[in-house]
Amino acid sequence: MTHSTTRRAHVSSRAAGLRGNSLGELFLMARARGAIDLAVGTPGYPEPSPDIIEAAAEAMRAGRNQYDHPSGDLLLRERIAATLNTPTDPADELTVTVGATEALCVALLATLDPGDEVVLMDPGYEQFKAAVTLAGAVPRFVPLHPPAWRYDPADLAAAFTPRTRAVLLNSPSNPTGRVLDRRELEEIAELCERHDVTVICDEVYSTFVFDGRPRLSVTDLPELAGRSIVVGSLSKSHAISGWRLGFLRADAARTAVLRRVHEITTNGAATPLQVAVGMAALSVDLPTATAQMQRRRDLAQDIFSRAGMKFAPAEGGCFLFADVEPLTGGRKDGTAYVHELLDSAGVLLVPGGPFFADPARGEQYVRIAFNRSTEVLREVEHRIQAG
């Protein structure tokens, strides 16, 4: 008789430390109850352009179904370059990626060695910490202070050490809705020059900047242009998140390295989808798109402030980051409130804890996605009032 033994699979320490989606159970509950999802950022507004969808079908019928150049379809890169503030050579400074998620991982892998340190704002998009950890680097968090979610310059300076190799930014921010202003970028630039640090900035939500604020990129500052990598995406601006089309913008020397890492990770994004977006009208009517999204922000802020939440107005992006302590009888428990709202009104939000290095700092907050149709937001208003 033979006896089989079950051996524990060996996994890397970096992979073993990664956490799965903490919202999985909530999403299943919300779906079972027919809840309105204001949790994920999947666009309900705008809608995908019919021209882009038709162009994708046409590209497939025309046989564009095999590998394209790993750097991305050149016409698409040219169209992306035309949307950027800073002059960009699409041949040597742009790379099309499989969404902004791959772009971020490629940027980190191309910039960092194991043990290097990365400065991160806290709270921030929870995937940033995981991506830094997967690259073998060490996050150093700079606390942002409510309600405006700004950093203390002394805290920022203290986060830089001789091991700092990168600063990872997000503007407009997920989850806070903050847009970094020129003064803040100049402070960051001065520290990066002093310590010879690369800036990696996730500008996925840059289409949507509100109240007349300038649409600033890190590449707009001369002192950052040569030491920055921009992570971009078409997911939110063109409502094609399932197509997984992102991009990296960097100087030619960095781009050459980014492309080598990109080829090893994915070797390229889906050819017919790249061709489709390149062939169709890529440009977004920024004033109209921004005005429409700002109206949705205003409506969401009105709905949830009248419900009793407190928050600073979102300066950009598609999220509100709200304090629900006034609704919980002094309990700092956003997770409990998310469950209560799901039960009483059939509306799903995101607990704030996972966006913080120390989840306890975020227990009183929730994140609300407002990139939805006006009809959906009005239904949310009705459900909350009825609940």
Phi, psi and omega in degrees: 000136178256147180244127177268144178243142178263120180256144178288128181293136177278128175232156180294152178297327179294317180288323182296332182276356181283140179260146175282182180292114182288351183261003185306313181294319179298318180297320179295318178297317182296318180295318181296332184261003182066034183286156172274126185268108170248027183267302184276158181272010179304125189294129164259347171213139353287180175262151179301142179292130175303328180297320180292318180297316179294322179295326177295315178298320180295320179296320178293316179296330181278000175092013179275063187242008181247185181303142168254182176299135183304330181288345179115155178304128187296321179298319177297317179298322178295320179294319178297315181303324181292342180269351186271147178296316186271132177308130186225131177278110183295338181286323190237356186233004179231139177226128177276134184236171177277077182078169177291337179296312176295320180303316180297313181297319178297316180299317180291315181295327181281344186254329193248148166253156178306134181094345175295159180250147180233129177275128181231146173277146186225111016278163178199174179304124190297337181288341179299310181300318180296319181293321177297316179297318180297330177282357179085010182263175185242121178282141172237118192265139174252115183291135171261142189251127179287161003272348184276347178059053175248154179269159170272126181306328178293321177295319179298311181299322182292339181285341180277132178226175177299344180264359181290128179240341182207153167244128180253114183248166178211111182213121354300153190270142163252111024251353197279340184080006178288145173244122180296132180267175185297321179299316179296317179296325178292321176297316178297318181299318181298319179291321180293322176294318182297322185256003181055063187242144176272139175259124173248119185237121174279110181244035184302326185261018188293342176297329189249092176234130196251167172060034175076010178293149176291145179271082187272135169249155175301332181286351178283343177266120182306324182287345177255340187304323183272356180231028184235153172233123178262130173260122181231173183201154171260359187300311185275316184295328182245006176055046178229050184298329180286348179280342178055063177240110175235185178203161173240134175240123178204170176296166188299320181296314178293320182300323179301321179286316179304318182294325178294318178294318179302318180296325180286325184281315186224338183065005174136155178275172185298122186301306185295332179286322174298313181300317182299313182290327176293321182285322181281172180288108182280330187297140177257139173288090188302313180301317180291313181299316180294317180297319180295318180290324178296323177298321178292322175300312182300319180295315180297318179297321178295315182299311189276336173289321176293336175284348175113002179280157177239138179194157169280143178303137177295127180276342180187178178082214183216024182230146164257144176240106196246143175270120182255008180303323178298341182262356187245018178064033180088352178284128176271076187217081179295328180296316178297320180295320178302317178294319181296317180292323177297319180289317188275328187234352182066039179234130183253125173244182180245129173298147186278341186307313185297348180275354182252149173300318173252103184306336180297332179292338185254013187295336184264008186244156171224154175252138183234122175273127180247010177277066183231167176293155177300323180298319179295316180296323177293325177293322174301314178303314180298316183294320180294317178295321180288329183287000000 
